[in-house]
């Protein structure tokens, strides 16, 4: 043989079980103890992920419901404030008394007669799973910039069915109260009524 040394062929190695039997027993008992640990971790991780998903989705719907309730209350207050007593204006009693009066049913809570309640009911019929109710509507005279002005305050209760109805989120409810002030004048000159 040239240039190298010849090594004798190694004897066939003995199987691992016969060389170190205590290691084989220890690794077998470790495998039995770890059995199912990934399943437990997966169950805990899945539960935590679903809980966070429900919080994010339903929490977002709660914030959206509060915003919608405020918008509906604002529009209901405007609808009631726009329903003024036209006869009072035409007879001149509004100018003489320096007050504007609402029509008799402007703040009526009945959706058949009150414009604010009609607006709230039309919203509720257009959104599936939502229930909106005008719970209060009051008018009062206030002062805006030193000038007496009519204001209307509307309170709306909105209930929405959540996307993931899980307790405590079986129903999402929000209440909002908004005020509208009546302004008189032309496009160039506006003032409180």
C-alpha positions in Angstrom: 0.0 0.0 0.0 1.3 3.1 -1.0 1.4 6.4 0.9 -0.9 5.5 3.6 -1.5 3.3 6.4 -4.0 0.6 6.3 -6.3 0.3 9.3 -7.9 -2.9 10.1 -11.6 -3.0 9.7 -13.5 -2.2 12.9 -15.5 -4.8 14.5 -19.2 -4.3 14.1 -20.4 -2.1 16.9 -22.8 -3.4 19.4 -26.3 -2.0 19.5 -26.8 1.0 21.9 -29.2 -1.0 24.1 -26.5 -3.5 25.0 -23.8 -0.9 25.5 -25.8 1.5 27.9 -29.1 0.0 29.0 -29.7 2.5 31.8 -29.7 5.4 29.2 -32.3 3.6 27.2 -34.6 3.1 30.2 -34.2 6.8 31.3 -35.0 8.1 27.8 -38.0 5.9 27.6 -39.4 7.1 30.9 -38.8 10.7 29.8 -40.7 10.1 26.6 -43.6 8.7 28.7 -43.6 11.8 31.0 -43.6 14.3 28.1 -46.4 12.6 26.3 -49.3 15.0 25.8 -47.5 18.1 26.9 -47.9 19.7 23.5 -51.6 18.9 23.5 -52.0 20.8 26.9 -50.0 23.7 25.5 -52.1 23.8 22.4 -55.4 23.8 24.4 -54.2 26.7 26.6 -52.9 28.7 23.6 -56.1 28.2 21.6 -58.3 29.2 24.6 -56.2 32.3 25.2 -56.2 33.3 21.5 -60.0 32.9 21.2 -60.5 34.9 24.4 -58.4 37.8 23.0 -60.2 37.6 19.7 -63.6 37.9 21.4 -62.3 40.9 23.4 -61.0 42.6 20.3 -64.0 42.1 18.1 -66.7 42.7 20.7 -64.7 45.6 22.3 -64.5 47.2 18.8 -68.3 46.7 18.4 -68.9 48.3 21.8 -66.9 51.4 20.8 -68.7 51.5 17.4 -72.1 51.2 19.2 -71.2 54.2 21.4 -70.3 56.2 18.4 -73.5 55.2 16.6 -75.7 56.0 19.6 -74.1 59.5 19.8 -74.7 60.1 16.1 -78.3 58.9 16.3 -79.0 61.1 19.3 -77.4 64.1 17.5 -79.6 63.6 14.5 -82.7 63.1 16.6 -82.0 66.3 18.4 -81.6 68.1 15.1 -84.8 66.6 13.7 -86.8 67.8 16.8 -85.1 71.2 16.7 -86.0 71.6 13.0 -89.7 71.0 13.8 -90.5 74.5 14.9 -94.0 76.0 15.3 -94.4 77.7 11.9 -97.7 79.5 13.0 -95.7 81.1 15.9 -93.2 82.4 13.4 -95.8 83.7 10.9 -97.9 85.5 13.5 -94.8 87.4 14.7 -95.1 86.2 18.3 -91.6 84.6 18.0 -90.1 88.0 17.2 -92.1 89.8 19.8 -91.3 87.3 22.6 -87.8 86.7 21.3 -88.5 83.0 21.5 -89.1 80.2 19.0 -91.4 77.3 20.0 -91.3 73.7 18.8 -94.3 72.1 17.2 -96.5 70.3 19.7 -95.1 66.8 18.8 -91.5 67.7 18.0 -90.2 65.8 21.1 -92.9 63.1 21.1 -91.4 59.7 21.9 -94.0 58.0 19.6 -92.4 57.0 16.3 -95.7 57.6 14.5 -95.9 61.3 15.4 -92.5 62.7 16.6 -89.9 63.5 14.0 -87.0 62.6 16.4 -88.6 59.2 17.2 -89.3 58.6 13.5 -85.6 59.1 12.7 -84.5 56.7 15.4 -87.0 54.1 14.3 -86.0 54.4 10.7 -82.3 53.8 11.7 -83.2 50.8 13.7 -85.2 49.2 10.9 -82.2 49.7 8.5 -79.6 47.9 10.6 -80.0 44.2 11.2 -79.6 43.1 14.8 -79.9 46.7 16.1 -82.5 48.2 18.3 -82.6 52.0 18.8 -85.0 53.8 21.1 -85.5 57.5 21.8 -85.8 57.4 25.6 -86.0 61.2 26.3 -86.4 64.4 24.3 -86.6 67.8 26.0 -86.5 71.4 24.8 -85.4 74.4 26.7 -84.3 78.0 26.2 -80.6 78.6 26.7 -78.3 81.5 26.0 -75.8 81.3 23.1 -73.6 84.4 22.8 -75.9 86.4 25.0 -78.9 85.7 22.7 -81.7 83.4 23.9 -81.8 80.2 21.9 -83.9 77.1 21.7 -82.1 73.8 22.4 -83.3 70.2 22.2 -81.6 67.4 24.0 -82.3 63.8 22.8 -81.3 60.6 24.6 -81.0 57.4 22.6 -80.5 53.8 23.8 -78.9 51.5 21.2 -78.6 47.7 21.5 -76.6 45.7 19.0 -76.2 41.9 18.7 -72.5 41.2 18.7 -70.6 39.2 16.1 -69.4 36.7 18.7 -72.2 36.5 21.3 -70.3 35.1 24.3 -71.0 36.1 27.9 -70.7 38.9 29.0 -71.2 40.2 25.4 -74.7 38.7 24.7 -75.9 42.2 23.9 -74.0 45.4 23.5 -75.8 48.5 24.8 -74.9 52.1 24.5 -76.7 55.3 25.6 -76.0 58.7 24.3 -77.3 62.2 25.0 -76.8 65.1 22.5 -78.1 68.6 22.2 -78.9 70.7 19.1 -79.3 74.5 19.2 -81.7 76.2 16.8 -80.0 78.9 14.7 -81.9 81.5 12.7 -80.9 83.8 9.9 -79.6 83.6 6.4 -76.5 81.9 4.9 -74.6 85.2 5.4 -75.9 86.1 8.9 -76.6 83.4 11.5 -77.7 83.9 15.1 -79.4 82.0 17.8 -83.2 82.2 17.8 
